[in-house]
Amino acid sequence: MAKKILVTGGAGFIGSHLCDYLLEKGYYVRVLDSLDEQVHGENCLRPSYLSSHVELIKGDVRDPLAVETALQDIDIVFHLAARVGVGQSMYEIKDYVSVNNIGTSVLLEAIIKKPVKKLIVASSMSIYGEGLYKNSKGDVFPGWERNISDLKRGIWELIDENGQYAKPVPTHEGKVPALSSVYALSKYDQERLCLITGKAYSIPVVALRFFNVYGTRQALSNPYTGVLAIFASRYLNGKSPVVYEDGNQKRDFINVYDVVRACVLAAEKDEANGQVFNIGSGNSYSILEIASLLASSMNKHDMMPEINGRYRAGDIRHCFSDISKAEQLLGFRPEVSINDGLNDLSDWLKDQMAFDSFEMAGKELEKRGLTV
């Protein structure tokens, strides 16, 4: 069994948990991470939560020399390094394309020179755009981008050809991507670049489409991170979370511990080679439900969410996962319930401090005309 692992972006939220799990399973782990200020703070030091048993190379995935150095004697690569965030991607276009796409290209060119036994790339549910829906006749169809004029009038739901609200259903991997943000486009590019290159050079590649990942070590002061981390930051600062649209949009939330198990299963199972997989919980929750559940676990019952009735460019209405393919080929089943996961998150939050920059980020989007 291959023993030497490289995790790009391994000092971050998901990556550091993946490192812990790999170490537990007996792998040698090396990390390549730029320690970006938006994630790690202005000092950009090695995070205290990153195991001392992990070899850390501070370097940019776009730097060929850093990547070639990190790949020395490596058997398996987990490529997690990326700029993350739908809203920010709509105005920091160059940076998102540079890190996510050029960075992946540099990594692939290095792997061509020094082939590895397997490459696992972190993709995203954002590539789907709207998920799958069922109309009033019972037919399943892919959702479409919503009309701005409807959104301005507060018509949030998709309406089928019979004038009825379409019902969202779980989205499987066969759904054709509908790229509604620069971030989504960049993640799809990452996925396809890796799969195409892997096929051409006979390097096994697996793409994992993560849904909304939550858990300890999320960057609480980053206003472009996951919605649960943003809500947690608001609660820690004595403020109510702000919810866009009407709060009834549905998402799939999966705990980071389940995500890292899926990553390792993808590395260890030959059946995964050349495939893409949804990695989610298989459940759906409205944003209002999630805000309420987090408030309960943090004892913030008096802080009701503020519904602002606005729309952000790039946002979609509903998307949650069908994980049957991962269940069948990877043997993957989520183990952490939403209540247990949020309680674990809340315990960790008791010792955390967060700079709440949500309002600043919202003003930036508004200034650029990216909210309706």
C-alpha positions in Angstrom: 0.0 0.0 0.0 1.2 3.5 -0.9 2.5 5.3 2.2 3.7 8.8 1.2 1.0 11.4 0.8 1.0 15.0 -0.4 -2.0 17.2 0.6 -2.0 20.6 -1.2 -3.8 23.1 0.9 -3.3 20.7 3.8 -3.0 23.4 6.5 -6.6 24.5 6.0 -9.9 23.4 7.4 -10.5 20.1 5.5 -6.9 19.5 4.7 -5.7 19.5 8.3 -8.4 17.0 9.3 -7.4 14.8 6.3 -3.8 14.9 7.6 -4.9 13.7 11.0 -6.9 10.8 9.5 -4.1 9.8 7.2 -1.6 9.8 10.1 -4.0 7.6 12.1 -4.0 5.1 9.2 -0.2 5.0 9.1 0.6 7.2 6.1 3.5 9.7 5.9 2.0 13.1 5.3 3.5 16.2 3.6 1.6 19.4 3.1 2.1 22.2 0.5 0.3 25.3 1.6 0.8 29.0 1.0 -0.8 29.9 4.5 -3.0 32.5 2.8 -3.7 35.5 5.0 -7.5 35.4 4.4 -7.5 31.9 6.0 -4.6 31.9 8.4 -4.4 35.5 9.5 -1.8 38.2 8.9 1.1 36.4 10.5 0.7 33.4 8.3 2.3 31.0 10.7 2.0 27.2 10.9 -1.5 26.7 12.5 -1.3 25.1 16.0 -3.9 22.5 15.0 -1.7 21.0 12.3 -0.1 17.9 13.6 3.7 18.1 14.4 4.0 14.8 12.5 3.1 16.6 9.3 5.9 17.9 7.1 4.9 21.4 6.0 6.3 23.1 3.0 5.2 26.7 2.8 4.7 27.4 -0.9 2.3 28.4 -3.6 0.8 25.7 -5.8 1.4 28.0 -8.7 5.2 27.9 -8.1 6.7 25.0 -10.2 9.8 24.7 -7.9 7.7 24.5 -4.7 5.4 21.9 -6.3 8.3 19.8 -7.7 9.9 19.8 -4.3 6.7 18.8 -2.5 6.2 15.9 -5.0 9.5 14.2 -4.2 8.9 10.5 -3.4 5.2 11.0 -3.1 2.8 8.2 -3.9 -0.7 9.8 -3.6 -1.7 13.5 -4.0 -4.8 15.0 -2.5 -5.3 18.4 -4.3 -7.3 20.6 -2.0 -5.5 23.9 -2.6 -8.0 26.5 -3.9 -9.6 29.9 -3.4 -13.0 29.3 -2.0 -16.1 31.5 -2.1 -18.9 32.2 -4.6 -19.4 35.9 -3.9 -15.7 36.9 -3.8 -15.0 35.0 -6.9 -17.3 37.3 -8.8 -14.9 40.2 -8.4 -11.5 38.7 -7.6 -11.7 36.8 -10.9 -8.0 36.8 -11.7 -7.0 35.4 -8.3 -9.6 32.6 -8.4 -8.7 31.6 -11.9 -5.0 31.9 -11.1 -4.9 29.8 -7.9 -7.6 27.2 -8.9 -6.8 26.7 -12.5 -3.2 27.8 -13.1 -2.3 26.1 -9.8 -3.8 22.9 -10.9 -2.1 23.1 -14.2 1.3 23.6 -12.6 0.6 20.6 -10.3 -0.4 18.4 -13.3 2.7 19.3 -15.3 4.8 18.4 -12.3 3.0 15.1 -11.9 3.5 14.2 -15.6 7.3 14.5 -14.9 7.0 12.6 -11.6 4.0 10.3 -11.9 2.1 9.4 -8.7 0.0 6.3 -8.0 -3.2 8.4 -7.6 -4.5 11.9 -7.6 -7.7 12.9 -5.7 -9.0 16.4 -6.5 -11.5 18.3 -4.4 -14.3 19.5 -6.6 -17.6 21.2 -5.5 -21.4 20.9 -5.6 -21.3 24.5 -6.9 -20.7 23.1 -10.4 -24.3 21.9 -10.6 -25.8 25.3 -10.3 -29.4 24.6 -9.5 -30.0 21.0 -8.6 -32.5 18.6 -10.0 -36.3 19.2 -9.7 -39.5 17.4 -10.2 -42.5 19.0 -11.9 -46.2 18.7 -11.1 -46.4 15.7 -13.5 -43.6 13.9 -11.6 -40.9 14.4 -14.3 -37.4 15.1 -13.1 -35.6 17.9 -14.8 -32.4 20.1 -14.2 -33.1 23.5 -12.6 -32.3 26.6 -14.6 -30.8 30.0 -13.7 -33.5 32.2 -12.2 -34.8 35.3 -13.8 -33.5 38.6 -12.3 -36.9 40.3 -12.7 -38.5 37.5 -10.6 -35.8 37.8 -8.0 -36.4 41.5 -7.7 -40.0 40.7 -6.9 -39.1 38.1 -4.3 -40.1 35.1 -6.4 -37.4 32.7 -5.2 -38.7 29.3 -6.3 -38.5 27.8 -9.8 -41.9 27.5 -11.5 -42.5 24.6 -13.9 -44.3 24.8 -17.3 -47.6 24.3 -15.6 -47.2 27.4 -13.4 -46.5 25.2 -10.2 -43.6 25.4 -7.9 -41.0 22.8 -8.9 -40.0 20.4 -6.1 -36.3 20.0 -5.5 -35.0 16.4 -5.5 -31.5 14.9 -4.8 -28.9 15.7 -7.4 -26.8 12.9 -8.9 -23.5 13.0 -10.7 -25.2 12.7 -14.1 -26.7 16.2 -13.8 -25.1 18.4 -16.5 -23.1 21.2 -14.8 -24.6 24.7 -14.9 -21.8 27.1 -13.9 -23.3 30.2 -12.2 -20.2 31.7 -10.6 -16.5 32.1 -11.3 -15.8 29.9 -8.4 -18.0 27.1 -9.9 -16.3 27.5 -13.2 -12.9 27.2 -11.7 -13.8 24.1 -9.7 -15.2 22.4 -12.8 -12.0 23.3 -14.6 -9.9 21.8 -11.8 -12.0 18.6 -12.0 -11.8 18.3 -15.8 -8.1 19.2 -16.0 -7.2 16.4 -13.6 -9.5 13.8 -15.2 -8.3 14.6 -18.7 -4.7 14.6 -17.8 -4.9 11.5 -15.7 -6.5 9.6 -18.6 -3.9 10.8 -21.1 -1.0 9.7 -18.9 -2.6 6.6 -17.2 -2.6 8.2 -13.8 -5.6 7.2 -11.7 -7.7 10.3 -10.8 -10.8 10.7 -8.6 -12.9 13.9 -8.4 -14.9 14.4 -5.2 -17.7 17.0 -5.4 -18.0 18.2 -1.8 -21.3 19.6 -0.7 -21.4 22.1 2.3 -18.6 21.0 4.6 -18.7 22.2 8.2 -16.8 21.4 11.4 -14.0 22.5 13.7 -11.1 24.6 12.3 -13.1 26.6 9.8 -11.8 30.1 9.2 -14.3 32.0 11.3 -13.0 35.5 10.3 -13.3 34.7 6.5 -16.6 36.1 5.3 -16.5 34.0 2.2 -16.2 30.6 3.9 -19.1 28.2 4.5 -22.4 29.5 5.8 -22.2 27.7 9.1 -18.8 29.3 9.9 -20.3 32.7 8.9 -23.3 32.2 11.2 -21.0 31.0 14.0 -18.9 34.1 13.7 -22.0 36.3 14.0 -23.3 34.4 17.1 -19.8 34.7 18.7 -19.9 38.4 18.2 -23.4 38.7 19.7 -25.1 39.4 16.4 -27.9 37.6 14.5 -27.0 35.8 11.3 -28.2 37.4 8.1 -30.1 35.2 5.7 -30.5 36.0 2.0 -33.7 35.5 0.0 -36.3 34.0 2.4 -34.1 31.4 4.1 -36.0 28.4 2.7 -33.3 27.5 0.1 -32.1 24.0 0.8 -28.5 22.7 1.0 -26.7 19.5 2.1 -24.4 19.8 5.1 -21.7 17.2 5.7 -19.3 17.0 8.6 -15.6 17.3 7.9 -14.9 13.9 9.6 -17.1 12.2 7.0 -15.5 14.1 4.2 -12.0 13.0 5.1 -13.2 9.4 5.3 -14.6 9.7 1.8 -11.2 11.1 0.6 -9.3 8.1 1.9 -11.8 5.6 0.6 -11.4 7.3 -2.8 -7.6 6.8 -2.5 -7.7 3.2 -1.4 -10.4 1.9 -3.8 -9.5 1.0 -7.4 -13.2 1.1 -8.3 -13.0 4.9 -7.8 -10.5 5.5 -10.5 -11.6 7.9 -13.3 -14.9 8.6 -11.5 -16.6 11.6 -10.0 -18.5 11.3 -6.7 -20.9 13.4 -4.7 -19.7 13.7 -1.1 -22.6 14.9 1.0 -24.8 13.8 3.8 -27.7 12.8 1.5 -30.0 15.1 3.6 -31.2 18.6 3.0 -31.8 21.5 5.4 -33.1 25.0 4.8 -30.7 27.8 5.7 -33.2 28.9 8.4 -33.2 25.4 9.8 -29.4 25.4 10.0 -29.4 28.8 11.7 -31.9 27.6 14.3 -30.0 24.3 14.9 -26.7 26.2 15.4 -28.3 28.7 17.7 -29.7 25.9 19.8 -26.3 24.2 20.1 -24.6 27.5 21.0 -27.3 28.6 23.4 -28.1 31.6 21.3 -31.9 31.1 21.3 -32.6 34.8 21.6 -30.8 35.7 18.3 -33.3 35.1 15.5 -31.9 35.2 12.0 -32.4 38.4 10.0 -34.0 37.7 6.6 -32.9 40.4 4.2 -34.9 39.3 1.2 -32.0 40.0 -1.1 -30.2 37.9 -3.8 -26.5 37.5 -4.5 -25.1 37.0 -8.0 -24.1 33.4 -8.4 -26.4 32.0 -5.7 -28.7 29.1 -6.5 -32.0 28.1 -4.9 -31.8 24.4 -4.0 -29.1 21.7 -4.4 -28.5 18.6 -2.2 -26.9 15.3 -2.9 -27.7 11.9 -4.1 -24.8 9.9 -2.7 -25.8 6.4 -4.0 -22.8 6.2 -6.3 -20.4 6.8 -3.4 -22.3 4.3 -1.3 -22.0 1.6 -4.0 -18.5 2.1 -5.3 -16.7 3.6 -2.3 -18.6 2.0 0.5 -19.2 5.5 1.9 -21.9 6.3 4.3 -21.9 9.4 6.5 -21.6 8.7 10.2 -21.9 12.1 11.9 -25.5 13.3 12.4 -26.2 17.0 12.0 -26.9 17.4 15.8 -23.8 15.6 16.8 -21.7 17.6 14.3 -23.1 20.9 15.5 -22.6 20.0 19.1 -19.0 19.2 18.4 -18.6 22.5 16.5 -20.2 24.4 19.3 -17.8 22.9 21.9 -14.9 24.0 19.8 -16.4 27.5 19.3 -16.4 28.1 23.1 -12.6 28.7 22.9 -12.6 30.7 19.6 -12.6 34.4 18.8 -13.8 35.7 15.4 -13.6 39.0 13.6 -17.1 39.5 12.1 -16.5 40.9 8.6 -19.8 39.7 7.1 -21.2 43.3 6.8 -18.0 44.5 5.1 -18.2 41.7 2.6 -21.9 42.4 2.0 -21.1 46.1 1.3 -18.5 45.1 -1.1 -20.9 42.9 -3.1 -23.5 45.7 -3.0 -21.0 48.3 -4.2 -20.3 46.1 -7.2 -23.9 45.6 -8.0 -23.7 41.9 -7.1 -26.8 41.9 -4.9 -30.4 42.5 -5.9 
